Amino acid sequence: MQNKIQHTSEIDQFDHLDELSQEHQRLISKASEALDSSYSPYSGFSVGAAIELNDGTIVLGSNQENIAYPSGLCAERVALFSVGTNFPNQEIKSIAIVAKSIHGNVTDPVTPCGACRQVMIEFESQQTKPISVIMMGNEGKIWVSESVNNLIPFYFSSPHVGRIK
């Protein structure tokens, strides 16, 4: 017998930054600042991330490319691993992701890659509280998800490890 499993995700869409809360606007601004430290000479696609911790601390990250492509790292993971190293006991409230390109305006919200989503969901699972994710290009619409789980619903988790027989 075939069964279907359905997962529905909700992401809020906004047309203008001024529709966001002051907190989310500030985080988008910080993510935009992080674009300045992006090292992306090969793709010309810069990504900045800003994470707000529960105590109000903001941690920045930017994508860091390498001529050997797999050796680079996305902005989201740069920021998340910095949180894990420097603030291991702090919970993450929100992460904002902003991108720009030398090839023209990025008008669609930029979403994290699959590897970043997996790392994000691990942080969310460890703290047992949702992490808000704010995504945009350098202009245009903004997407806000109240949980990483909306971005990666059927994620790989620790119960899977060591259970293969």
Stockholm file with secondary structure:
# STOCKHOLM 1.0

chainA/1-165         MQNKIQHTSEIDQFDHLDELSQEHQRLISKASEALDSSYSPYSGFSVGAAIELNDGTIVLGSNQENIAYPSGLCAERVALFSVGTNFPNQEIKSIAIVAKSIHGNVTDPVTPCGACRQVMIEFESQQTKPISVIMMGNEGKIWVSESVNNLIPFYFSSPHVGRIK
#=GR chainA/1-165 SS CCCCCCCCCCCEEESSGGGSCHHHHHHHHHHHHHGGGCBCTTTCEEEEEEEEETTSCEEEEECBCCSSGGGCBCHHHHHHHHHHHHCTTCCEEEEEEEEEETTBCCCSCCCCCHHHHHHHHHHHHHHTSCCEEEEECSSSCEEEESCGGGTCTTCCCGGGTTCCC
#=GC SS_cons         CCCCCCCCCCCEEESSGGGSCHHHHHHHHHHHHHGGGCBCTTTCEEEEEEEEETTSCEEEEECBCCSSGGGCBCHHHHHHHHHHHHCTTCCEEEEEEEEEETTBCCCSCCCCCHHHHHHHHHHHHHHTSCCEEEEECSSSCEEEESCGGGTCTTCCCGGGTTCCC
//
